C-alpha cells in the first residue's frame, strides 16, 4: 500500500513549515518530516483511526498529530492524505470549501 499526498495536503505542509521556520528553520524541516513519516505509517493500519467526516460521499479519517489533524482517505491500494490542519482552525469550514 502506498501513501499519496494531495496538492492541498502538500500546500498545508509547506505553510506549516513556513510558519515554524519563522522561529526555527531546522525545527520546521524536522517537524514536516515527522508529519510525513506519520502519514506513511498510516499504510500499516489505515483503518485504525476513526472516520471524522463524510465529504462528497468520501469518508475522511483523522489522525491526531500533536496539535495538527491529518485527514485522509483509505482506498483499495493507497492512503490519500487530503489535508493537514491545525486543530484550532475552523475545520468544518475548511473541509467544506471546494
N, C-alpha and C positions, 0 to 999 in steps of 0.2 A: 504494500500500500504506500502511496506517495502523499506528500504534503504540498499543496499548491496555495500560493498567496494571490488574492485578487489585487487588482490595481489599487483599490481603495485601502486594502489592508497594508500594502506596501507604503502607500502615502501616509497612512496613520503612523506607521513605524518611523518614517522619515520625520514627521512632525514631532513625535515624541523625542526622537534623537536630537533634533534641533533645540527643543525646549530644555532638555537636560544639559546639552552642550553649552548652553549659556552660562552654566555654573562649572561644569566639569566635562571636558571633551572625552577623556578616557572612560569615564563612567557612562557617558551616553553610548559609546560604542559597545561597552560590555553589556549594558542593560538591553540594548536592542538585540544583541547576540543571544542573551539569555531568553528573551521572549521568543525568538525564532527557534531556539532549541526546545523550549516548552511546546511550541506548536508542532515541531517534528515528532516529539514524543507522543502526541495525540494519536499517531498512526498505530501505536501499540495497543491501545484500548480506546478506540474512538467514541464508543457509546457510554463510557464511564461517567461523563458529565451530563447534567440534566438539560432537557430541552428548555430553553429560556423564552423563546418567542417563535411564532409561526409568521413568516413573512413571505407573501406571494406564494403561498402553498408550500414553502420550504420550512422545515423545522430546524431552526438555528439552535445549536447547543452552545453552552457558555462555560468557559474555563476561567476561573479567577486566578490572576497572577498579580499578587500584591494589590495595588490599588487599581489595576487595569483589568478589563474584561475582554476576553478573546472570544469572539463569536465565530462559529464555524459550522459547516455542513458536512455530513458524512454521506459520501457517495459509495458506490459499489467498490471501486478500486482506489479511492483517494479521499483525503480530508481537505476541504477547501476553507481556508481562513478568509472570512468575509470582512471582518472589521476588528480593530484593536483600539479600545476606547477607555479613557479614564472613567472610573466608576462614578465620579461626581458630575459627569456631564448628563444632559438630558437624553438618555439612551433611546427612549421610545421615539422621540422626535427625530433623532439622527438616523435610526434604522428605518423609519418610515419614509425618508426622503428618497426620491428616485435616483 
